[in-house]
């Protein structure tokens, strides 16, 4: 990676980390799939005018939207509803080991002992967090977030194969396809959508706009741009900064507590991510 690409990569954890915490705030008003549909719908309306339809890749982009947006966010944000943002953002760091593992299995990147140790550490850290007393009864939410992290990694491998599609075009048309998918899913499995929209405050709509314009339009355009130009294993370490942003935001904005078990689990997860991505990448 060049220095310019590294600087761009820092935008991703900053926008995603804060957005993850703000999404927790937004779900006090909107059901998870509804707020995600609004998020991607607004992003699509902003971005699509600057791109041309990638006609030869529509089927692939539809599948990226279905797996990497509708399914992934459906799992992740339903899990987030039952957890503190600080807890959920640590669990979701499993996406980095999952991405490295898929890079090995599908993209034929080398898999060494450090990555194996890292994955054991990461999953062990999640187990420590899941055993935290105040999470009793919320293990289903932990499982949803972990499943979402795995699905996200699958989608990023799919995205990395679409190098011929410009990053802004890819993001815009993923948003175009994801918004109605999520709206339909919300209609089928959620309720109270119209009441949530009518009763939303300026603060609620500000959260939606942040998720749409900053977290999605800016953050994901940078991520997709880098993903089509850099190895996935080179980008994975930057995801380590996402929980730092989100945990700080959770403590400041939501008055969340960071317990001893969470500290130990977080160190294990982040240590596992380091071993999986950074150490593993340099040991090739």
N, C-alpha and C positions, 0 to 999 in steps of 0.2 A: 504493500500500500504506500502511496505517496503521502507527503505531509498534508497536502490539501484534502486528500480523501480521509485522513485521520481526523482532521478538524471537522469535516462534514459529518463523520461518524459520531462525533460528540453531541450533535444536535438530536440524534435519535434517542438516547437514554434520557436526555433532559425533557424532551417533549412527551415521550411515552410515560416516564415516571410520574410526572405531575398529572398527566391525563388519566392515568390509572386511578389515582386518588380522587380526582375530580369526578370520575365516573361513579365512584362509590357515593358521592354527594348527589349526583344526578339521579341515581336509582332510588333515592328517597321519594322522588316524584314520578319517574317513568319506569315501567317494566323494562328488564334488560334488553330484550330483542327490539322493543319499540325505540329505545334511546339509540341503539345501534343502527336501526333503520333510518332514523332521523339524521344521525351522524353521517352515514355513508350517502344518504340522499342529498344533503347539503353539499358535501364534498364533491359529489358527482356533478351537481349543477354548476359548481365553480370551475371544475377542471375540464369538463368534457368539451367545452368550446375551444380549448387550446390544442385539441388533438384530432387526428383523423381516425376513423374506425379501422381497427386492425383486422380486416375481414378474414384473412387466412388463419387467424388465431382465436376466433371467437369461442370455439368449443373449449380450447385450453383455458382461456380466461374465465369462462363460465365455471369450469371445474375449480380453478383457483379461488373464485369468489365463493363457491359453495362450501369448499373445504376450509380455506384459509380465513374466511370472514364469517359466513353464516353459521357453520358448524362450530368453528373455533370460538367465536365470540359468544355463541349461545351457551357453550360449556363454561368458558372462563367467567363470564359476567354473571351467570346464575350461581356459580361458585362464590364469586366475590360478594354477592348479597349476604351470604352467611358467615363471612369472615371479615376481620379487620383488613384494611388495605395493606398494612404492613406485613401481615401474615401471608396474604394472597400473593403479594409481589415476590416474596421469597420462594414460595412454592413454584411460581411460574418460571423461576430461573432454571427449572428442569428443561426448558426449551433449548438452552445452549448445549448441554450434554446430548439431548435428543437430536439436535441438529448435527452435531459432530458425528454421532453414531450413524445417522442416515447418510451423511456425507461419505462415510466409510463404506456402507453397504450398497449405496446406489451410485454415488459419484466416484467410487473406487479410491477415496483418499486413504492414506495409511492409518492403521489403528494399532497403537502400541500399548505397553503396559500402563503408562501414565494415564491414558484415557480410560482404561478399565478401572484403575484405582479411583479416578475422578468420578466416574459414574456411581461407584459404590458409595463414595463419600456423599455425593449429591443426594442420592436416594435415601441414604442413612440420615442425612440432615432433615429431610422432609419427614421421615419417621419420627425424629425427635420432636419436631414442631407439632406433628399430629398428636403426639402424646401429651402435649401441654394441657393441664387440667381444664382451662377455660374453653378449650376446643371440644370438650366432651359433648357428643351429640351433633357436632358439625363436621364429622369425618367425611360425610358425603360431599360437603362443599370443598374440602381439601381434594378429594378424588376428582371432582369436576374441574377444578383449576389445573391439576396435574394432567388430566386428559386433554384439556385445552392446550396446554404447553406442547404436548406431543403432536397434536393435530397441527398446531402452528408450524412446527418444524417440518412436517410433511409438506405443508403448503410452500414453505420457503425453498425446498428442493425443487418443487414444481416451478416456482418463479425463476429459479436460477437457470432453468432450461429454456427460458423465453428471452434469450439474449438479443434476438432480432427485433423485439418490441421495445420501443423507447420507454424509459421508466415512467414518464409522466402519462403516456398513453396507457400503459399497463395499469397504473394506479387509477386513472379516471374510469376506465372501463370495468375494472374490478368493482369500483364503487357503483357504477351504473347497474351492474348485474346483482351486486350484493344487497342494495337497498330494497328492491322489491322482494327478493328472496326472504329477507329478514321480516319485512312487513307481512308477508304471507304466513311465515312461521309464528309471528306474534299473534296474528289473527286466530291461528289454529290452537295455540297453547297458552296464551296469556289473556287477561281481561282488564277492563278499566282503562283502555287506551284513550278513548275520547275524553273521559273525565280528567285523566292526567294531563292531556294537552290543554284543555280549557282552564285547568287550575294552576298551570305552570306560572311561576314568577319570573321576573327579569333575571334573577340569579340562576334559576333552572335553565332558561334559554341561553344564558351566558356559558354555562357548562357545556350545553349541546354545541354551541358555536366553537368553543375551544376544542372539543373532541373532533369536530368536523374540519376546521380550518387549520389548527395548529398541530394536533396529534396526528391527524390523518393526512391532510393536504400537504403540510410541510414535512412532518416526521416520516411518513411513508414514502413520499416522493424521494427524499434523500436516501432512505433505506433501499428502495428498489433500484435507484441509480447506482448505489454502491454494490448491491447484490449481483447486478449484471456485469460488473467490472472487476470484482474482487472475489477471492476464494471465500466460501462460507466460513471456513475455519479461521480466516483472518478477521472477519467481522464479529464473530461470536464474543470475543473478550470485551467489546464495547458494551455489550448487554449487561455486563457486571455493574455498570453505573446506574442502571435503571432502578434497582431497589433502593439505592442510596437516595435518589431524588424522591422516590415514592414514600419511603419511610420518614424522611424529614417532613414532607408534606402531610403525611398522616398524623404525625405528632403535633405539628403546628395547627393544621386545619381541623382535624377530627379528634384531637386530644387522646390519641391512641397510646397505649402502654407497650413498651418493648421489654418483655420479661427475660429472665435468665435463660429459660429454655429456648426462647426465640433467638437470643444471641448465640447460644451454642449451635442451634440448628442452622442459623444463617451463616455462621462461620464454616460449618461443614459443607453447606450447599455451595457457598462461594468458593471455598477451597476446592471442591469437586469440579466446579466450572473452570477454575484456573488450570487444574491438572488436565481436564478434558480438552480445553481449547488452547490455552497459551503454551503450557509445557508440552502437550501433545503435538502442537503445531511445530514447535522448535525441535522436537525429537525425530522429525521425519528424516 
